[in-house]
Amino acid sequence: MSNQSIVAKSKIWIWGFVILLGVGSANTIFNRIGNAKILEKQIEEKTKLFVKIDVVKNADAPQILRLPGTLLGFSQSPVASRASGYIKRWHKDIGSLVQEGEVLAEIDTPELDQLLSQLVATQQQASESMQLAKSSLERWEALRKKDVVSQQEFEEKKSIYTQAIANFNAAAANAERTRQLSGFKKVVAPFSGVITKRNIDIGDLIDGTTKPLFLIAKTDPLRVYINVPQSYSQWVKVGQPADISLDEIRGKTFQGQITKSASAIDPLTRTMQVEITLGNKEKKLLPGAFVQVNLKLPASNAINIPSNALLIRKEGTQVAVVDAENKIHLQKIRLGRDFGVNADVIEGLKGGERLVLNPSDSLSEGDVVSVVVDAVKAEQPASGNTEKAKP
């Protein structure tokens, strides 16, 4: 084979190798470009911010204010005795229905009885001394008219009579006071109601202090005191109905009515005391029970947002608003009443904004986000028809 033939074949092999190398290099480049695009797309998908949103709307539904309270008798009072002595007998026990003026217990007061006898005797003695001084004064007055005695002697007898009158009045007052005190030997009901507590037994010593012997309560109607927070005080008015419920009586609601309001805010608790009255003819409610009071308040028509849309940062309270281009705008707001789950916005929003729920701390101004649509809402037809569309 000639040299030219060998050179020609070598060139063909070289060009074939170059072409194969070029094709392999091009394939590798195209594969790398494709892989780079796929990787870029995957990175973009992984770095994309997916958020859930909620549209701001006005709170037009009535508000329900739920507060704790304690049932109290409409009239409730401890019954004590001013007389000192020993319990002779008691006539009423817990749960007894009593009428006003009915005797609840009797007290044996030997020392008080002896004191009354002594004071009555002292009063009688003072009365005799007063009568003697009066007779003496009348005699001396007659002698003075005849100028038998001096004016000074007559004035002395008159002074003795005046002192005797004062001594008699003092003795009579002491005797009457002790007599009135003896009237407390019988402990009576101050009003009609039920005995809720008895603290005595036969033979107990009563020392005349304010220690209660009985506790009496009027159970129909009952009263409930609640403390309304300052933010709701302007909505609570006298005459407004109230629903009262107990955990022990499920499914039953008792109707009451606001009858009194303090009309002032306690500076220590920032609450206003309110009294609610409710009937208890069936005696199902017991004084001292813990209850829940529900007050229906009018709608505030304020802008209301969920609490999980709030961002608390050094700039203040903010929300993340998603605009039409799905970009984030951090809007500063001012809050009003806090309901726990929701809160009113006084300033910063107009209504209709799309807010990010549960925003992350890394969310910044201008971030582009992808809105996640609730799958349940997405499946519901816009017309509200629950039937699925046919293909």
Secondary structure, DSSP 4 states (H G I P E B T S, - for coil): --HHHHHHHHHHHHHHHHHHHHHHHHHHHHHHHHHHHHHHHHHHHHHPEEEEEEE-EE--SPEEEEEEEEEEEEEEEEE--SSEEEEEEE---TT-EE-TT-EEEEEE-HHHHHHHHHHHHHHHHHHHHHHHHHHHHHHHHHHHHTT-S-HHHHHHHHHHHHHHHHHHHHHHHHHHHHHHHHGGGEEE-SSSEEEEEE---TT-EEESSS--SEEEEEEEEEEEEEEEEGGGGGG--TT-EEEEEETTEEEEEEEEEEEEE--S--TTT-EEEEEEEE--TT--S-TT-EEEEEEEE-----EEEEGGGEEEETTEEEEEEE-TTSBEEEEE-EEEEE-SSEEEEEES--S--EEEES--TT--TT-BEEEPPPHHHHHS-TT---SPPP-
